[in-house]
């Protein structure tokens, strides 16, 4: 089974940017869907964005449209989440996920902390 590892989390100021990456342990097939989720303290995990490996079609939660961009690099078996104009409410543990159906939830990474300070 594919394993996913996130990287790139950290501390950033309000209005700043951060890029998260998710690396798969093996080659990703064309029907695969990469996903990003987040869980803030005291809240349930929520969908953030997703991208289809084969077509590159993207999906976004309304709360991040215009500020976050999801992408993939097939040659490196990675997906990325570029986050711009970050707000304090974006503070959360961000998880990479993958699967063959939408929204992807078959495989999960360990999560990476993103803290936005004011």
C-alpha positions as YAML, in Angstrom:
chain: A
units: angstrom
residues:
- id: 1
  name: UNK
  ca: [0.00, 0.00, 0.00]
- id: 2
  name: UNK
  ca: [1.19, 3.50, -0.82]
- id: 3
  name: UNK
  ca: [2.56, 5.46, 2.10]
- id: 4
  name: UNK
  ca: [2.40, 9.24, 2.20]
- id: 5
  name: UNK
  ca: [4.77, 11.59, 4.00]
- id: 6
  name: UNK
  ca: [4.11, 15.30, 4.42]
- id: 7
  name: UNK
  ca: [6.72, 18.00, 4.83]
- id: 8
  name: UNK
  ca: [6.93, 21.76, 4.86]
- id: 9
  name: UNK
  ca: [4.87, 22.75, 7.87]
- id: 10
  name: UNK
  ca: [5.98, 25.39, 10.32]
- id: 11
  name: UNK
  ca: [5.37, 28.81, 11.82]
- id: 12
  name: UNK
  ca: [4.42, 31.73, 9.61]
- id: 13
  name: UNK
  ca: [3.01, 35.18, 10.20]
- id: 14
  name: UNK
  ca: [-0.42, 36.33, 9.10]
- id: 15
  name: UNK
  ca: [-0.33, 37.19, 5.43]
- id: 16
  name: UNK
  ca: [2.63, 34.93, 4.80]
- id: 17
  name: UNK
  ca: [3.00, 31.88, 2.59]
- id: 18
  name: UNK
  ca: [3.92, 28.26, 3.10]
- id: 19
  name: UNK
  ca: [4.27, 25.26, 0.82]
- id: 20
  name: UNK
  ca: [3.46, 21.74, 1.92]
- id: 21
  name: UNK
  ca: [4.62, 18.65, 0.07]
- id: 22
  name: UNK
  ca: [3.40, 15.08, 0.10]
- id: 23
  name: UNK
  ca: [5.63, 12.30, -1.18]
- id: 24
  name: UNK
  ca: [4.36, 8.85, -2.05]
- id: 25
  name: UNK
  ca: [6.43, 5.74, -1.34]
- id: 26
  name: UNK
  ca: [5.83, 4.32, -4.81]
- id: 27
  name: UNK
  ca: [4.77, 5.33, -8.28]
- id: 28
  name: UNK
  ca: [1.28, 6.75, -8.40]
- id: 29
  name: UNK
  ca: [-1.21, 5.39, -10.93]
- id: 30
  name: UNK
  ca: [-3.19, 7.69, -13.19]
- id: 31
  name: UNK
  ca: [-6.53, 7.17, -11.44]
- id: 32
  name: UNK
  ca: [-5.11, 8.28, -8.11]
- id: 33
  name: UNK
  ca: [-6.43, 11.35, -6.36]
- id: 34
  name: UNK
  ca: [-4.28, 13.38, -3.97]
- id: 35
  name: UNK
  ca: [-6.01, 15.22, -1.19]
- id: 36
  name: UNK
  ca: [-5.25, 17.73, 1.54]
- id: 37
  name: UNK
  ca: [-7.18, 18.01, 4.79]
- id: 38
  name: UNK
  ca: [-6.68, 19.93, 8.00]
- id: 39
  name: UNK
  ca: [-7.72, 19.67, 11.61]
- id: 40
  name: UNK
  ca: [-7.69, 22.68, 13.88]
- id: 41
  name: UNK
  ca: [-7.66, 22.31, 17.68]
- id: 42
  name: UNK
  ca: [-11.07, 21.31, 18.94]
- id: 43
  name: UNK
  ca: [-12.49, 20.90, 15.44]
- id: 44
  name: UNK
  ca: [-13.16, 18.05, 13.08]
- id: 45
  name: UNK
  ca: [-10.91, 17.28, 10.18]
- id: 46
  name: UNK
  ca: [-11.99, 19.13, 7.06]
- id: 47
  name: UNK
  ca: [-11.30, 18.88, 3.36]
- id: 48
  name: UNK
  ca: [-9.00, 21.52, 1.90]
- id: 49
  name: UNK
  ca: [-8.10, 20.59, -1.67]
- id: 50
  name: UNK
  ca: [-7.55, 17.69, -4.05]
- id: 51
  name: UNK
  ca: [-6.05, 17.00, -7.45]
- id: 52
  name: UNK
  ca: [-6.44, 14.10, -9.85]
- id: 53
  name: UNK
  ca: [-3.18, 12.46, -10.88]
- id: 54
  name: UNK
  ca: [-4.30, 11.69, -14.42]
- id: 55
  name: UNK
  ca: [-6.18, 14.83, -15.50]
- id: 56
  name: UNK
  ca: [-4.86, 17.40, -13.05]
- id: 57
  name: UNK
  ca: [-8.40, 18.48, -12.19]
- id: 58
  name: UNK
  ca: [-8.44, 20.35, -8.92]
- id: 59
  name: UNK
  ca: [-10.96, 20.78, -6.12]
- id: 60
  name: UNK
  ca: [-11.00, 23.32, -3.32]
- id: 61
  name: UNK
  ca: [-12.94, 24.05, -0.19]
- id: 62
  name: UNK
  ca: [-14.67, 27.41, -0.42]
- id: 63
  name: UNK
  ca: [-12.66, 28.65, 2.55]
- id: 64
  name: UNK
  ca: [-9.34, 28.37, 0.69]
- id: 65
  name: UNK
  ca: [-10.28, 29.26, -2.89]
- id: 66
  name: UNK
  ca: [-8.07, 31.99, -4.22]
- id: 67
  name: UNK
  ca: [-5.47, 31.54, -1.52]
- id: 68
  name: UNK
  ca: [-4.37, 27.90, -1.79]
- id: 69
  name: UNK
  ca: [-3.12, 26.06, -4.88]
- id: 70
  name: UNK
  ca: [-2.78, 22.30, -5.15]
- id: 71
  name: UNK
  ca: [-0.40, 20.77, -7.68]
- id: 72
  name: UNK
  ca: [1.39, 17.53, -8.48]
- id: 73
  name: UNK
  ca: [4.71, 16.42, -9.87]
- id: 74
  name: UNK
  ca: [4.31, 13.03, -11.48]
- id: 75
  name: UNK
  ca: [8.04, 12.53, -11.99]
- id: 76
  name: UNK
  ca: [8.68, 12.92, -8.26]
- id: 77
  name: UNK
  ca: [5.52, 11.17, -7.01]
- id: 78
  name: UNK
  ca: [4.63, 14.25, -5.05]
- id: 79
  name: UNK
  ca: [1.76, 16.63, -4.52]
- id: 80
  name: UNK
  ca: [2.02, 20.10, -3.07]
- id: 81
  name: UNK
  ca: [-0.20, 22.66, -1.42]
- id: 82
  name: UNK
  ca: [0.89, 26.26, -1.85]
- id: 83
  name: UNK
  ca: [-0.75, 28.42, 0.79]
- id: 84
  name: UNK
  ca: [-0.74, 32.19, 0.45]
- id: 85
  name: UNK
  ca: [-2.19, 35.07, 2.44]
- id: 86
  name: UNK
  ca: [-2.43, 32.84, 5.46]
- id: 87
  name: UNK
  ca: [-4.79, 33.72, 8.29]
- id: 88
  name: UNK
  ca: [-4.81, 32.71, 11.92]
- id: 89
  name: UNK
  ca: [-7.77, 30.43, 11.23]
- id: 90
  name: UNK
  ca: [-5.57, 28.41, 8.86]
- id: 91
  name: UNK
  ca: [-3.66, 27.13, 11.88]
- id: 92
  name: UNK
  ca: [-4.09, 23.36, 11.94]
- id: 93
  name: UNK
  ca: [-2.45, 20.03, 11.40]
- id: 94
  name: UNK
  ca: [-2.47, 19.43, 7.66]
- id: 95
  name: UNK
  ca: [-2.79, 15.92, 6.30]
- id: 96
  name: UNK
  ca: [-2.09, 14.50, 2.90]
- id: 97
  name: UNK
  ca: [-4.40, 11.74, 1.75]
- id: 98
  name: UNK
  ca: [-4.84, 9.63, -1.33]
- id: 99
  name: UNK
  ca: [-7.15, 7.18, -2.97]
- id: 100
  name: UNK
  ca: [-8.96, 6.18, -6.11]
- id: 101
  name: UNK
  ca: [-12.29, 7.85, -5.32]
- id: 102
  name: UNK
  ca: [-13.22, 11.40, -4.48]
- id: 103
  name: UNK
  ca: [-12.74, 12.69, -1.88]
- id: 104
  name: UNK
  ca: [-9.60, 10.62, -1.35]
- id: 105
  name: UNK
  ca: [-9.40, 9.05, 2.11]
- id: 106
  name: UNK
  ca: [-7.87, 5.61, 1.64]
- id: 107
  name: UNK
  ca: [-4.36, 6.47, 2.74]
- id: 108
  name: UNK
  ca: [-3.21, 9.16, 5.14]
- id: 109
  name: UNK
  ca: [0.05, 10.82, 5.96]
- id: 110
  name: UNK
  ca: [1.14, 11.54, 9.51]
- id: 111
  name: UNK
  ca: [0.27, 15.23, 9.34]
- id: 112
  name: UNK
  ca: [2.31, 18.40, 9.57]
- id: 113
  name: UNK
  ca: [1.65, 21.38, 11.84]
- id: 114
  name: UNK
  ca: [1.00, 24.79, 10.35]
- id: 115
  name: UNK
  ca: [0.82, 27.68, 12.79]
- id: 116
  name: UNK
  ca: [-0.11, 31.17, 11.63]
- id: 117
  name: UNK
  ca: [0.76, 33.85, 14.16]
- id: 118
  name: UNK
  ca: [-0.52, 37.39, 14.33]
...
